[in-house]
Amino acid sequence: MTRLLLILSFLLLTACQPLPPSDRIELSSETHKGKWLFINYWAEWCAPCKEEIPELNEFAKIHQNSVSVFAVNYDGLTGQDLQLEASKLNIEFYVIEQDPSSQLGFPRPTVLPSTVVISPNGTMHSTLIGTQTVNSLSMVLDDG
């Protein structure tokens, strides 16, 4: 439970939506408590990442009550540069400015796209490599 609180605290401190500041959602620990966390690594130059983003958008909408989806830019973009790229790719889920891998204790992916899955109890469940679909992402929940 302590690990889950650490994860949630980190994500809450670094997460933002790819929207103008006035449209940002205020996050609280209750927002992600008891949910699966999907942390997706992407880059603008990664063609499979571009294919995957609409699937992640749809997955996040379908499973909004049980899942929180976060995006980490592989190239380390921050601020306006990050928001611009996220907007260009139509990322509709939370965008994290800082890579959480070292603080959350999982290795930084070396292949794109990659999605790290954290279970509702705060432990790392798996790392999904390659382009995912709504179905492949949903299977994680079924296997969980």
C-alpha positions in Angstrom: 0.0 0.0 0.0 2.9 2.4 0.8 4.4 1.7 -2.7 1.0 2.6 -4.3 0.9 5.8 -2.4 4.4 6.7 -3.5 3.5 5.9 -7.1 0.3 8.0 -6.9 2.1 10.9 -5.2 4.8 11.0 -7.9 2.3 10.8 -10.8 0.1 13.4 -9.3 3.0 15.8 -8.9 4.2 15.4 -12.4 1.0 14.7 -14.5 -0.7 17.2 -16.7 -3.2 17.0 -19.5 -2.2 18.1 -23.0 -4.6 20.9 -22.8 -4.4 24.7 -22.1 -3.8 25.3 -18.4 -7.3 26.5 -17.8 -8.7 23.2 -19.0 -6.4 21.0 -16.8 -8.0 18.6 -14.5 -7.1 18.8 -10.8 -5.8 15.4 -9.7 -6.0 13.9 -6.3 -4.8 10.7 -4.8 -8.4 9.5 -4.9 -8.4 9.8 -8.7 -6.0 6.9 -9.2 -6.5 4.9 -6.0 -7.2 1.3 -6.7 -6.7 1.7 -10.4 -4.4 0.0 -12.9 -1.7 2.4 -14.1 -0.5 2.2 -17.7 2.6 4.3 -18.3 3.2 4.6 -22.1 6.6 5.7 -23.5 6.3 7.5 -26.9 8.2 9.8 -29.3 7.0 11.9 -32.2 9.4 10.2 -34.6 8.1 6.7 -33.6 5.6 5.6 -36.3 4.3 2.7 -34.2 3.8 5.1 -31.3 1.6 7.3 -33.5 -0.5 4.2 -34.5 -0.9 3.2 -30.8 -2.1 6.6 -29.4 -5.7 6.3 -30.7 -5.9 2.9 -29.2 -4.6 4.2 -25.8 -7.1 7.1 -26.0 -9.9 4.6 -26.6 -8.7 2.2 -23.9 -8.5 5.1 -21.3 -12.1 6.1 -22.1 -13.5 2.6 -22.0 -11.8 1.7 -18.7 -11.8 5.2 -17.0 -13.2 3.7 -13.8 -10.5 1.1 -13.4 -7.5 2.5 -15.3 -5.3 5.6 -15.5 -3.2 6.0 -18.6 0.0 8.2 -18.6 2.3 9.2 -21.4 6.1 9.8 -21.0 7.9 11.4 -23.9 11.0 9.2 -24.6 13.0 12.3 -25.7 12.5 14.1 -22.4 10.5 17.0 -23.8 9.0 19.3 -21.1 6.8 22.4 -20.9 5.4 23.9 -24.1 7.5 21.6 -26.3 5.9 18.5 -24.6 2.4 20.0 -24.8 2.8 20.8 -28.5 4.0 17.3 -29.4 1.2 15.7 -27.3 -1.4 17.9 -28.9 -0.1 17.2 -32.5 -0.4 13.4 -31.7 -3.8 14.0 -30.1 -2.9 12.4 -26.8 -6.0 12.6 -24.7 -4.6 10.9 -21.5 -2.3 12.3 -18.9 1.2 13.4 -20.0 4.0 13.1 -17.5 6.8 15.6 -17.7 9.4 13.5 -15.8 10.2 9.9 -16.5 9.1 8.0 -13.3 11.1 4.8 -14.0 13.9 5.3 -11.5 11.7 6.6 -8.8 9.2 3.8 -9.2 11.9 1.1 -9.5 11.4 -0.2 -13.0 13.9 -0.1 -15.8 13.5 2.7 -18.4 12.3 1.0 -21.6 14.8 0.9 -24.5 12.2 0.0 -27.2 9.3 2.1 -28.4 6.5 2.0 -27.9 6.6 0.4 -24.5 3.9 0.5 -21.8 4.7 -0.3 -18.1 1.7 -1.7 -16.2 1.4 -1.1 -12.4 -1.3 -3.1 -10.7 -3.9 -1.6 -8.3 -1.8 -2.7 -5.3 1.2 -0.7 -6.6 3.4 -3.5 -7.9 4.8 -3.6 -11.4 2.7 -6.1 -13.4 4.4 -6.1 -16.8 6.0 -4.2 -19.6 4.2 -4.3 -22.9 6.5 -4.0 -25.9 5.3 -2.8 -29.3 2.1 -1.4 -30.6 -0.9 -2.2 -28.4 -4.6 -2.3 -29.2 -7.6 -1.8 -27.0 -7.9 -5.6 -27.0 -4.3 -6.3 -26.0 -4.4 -3.7 -23.3 -7.7 -5.0 -22.0 -6.3 -8.5 -21.8 -3.9 -7.3 -19.1 -6.9 -6.4 -17.0 -8.4 -9.8 -17.6 -5.2 -11.6 -16.7 -4.6 -9.3 -13.7 
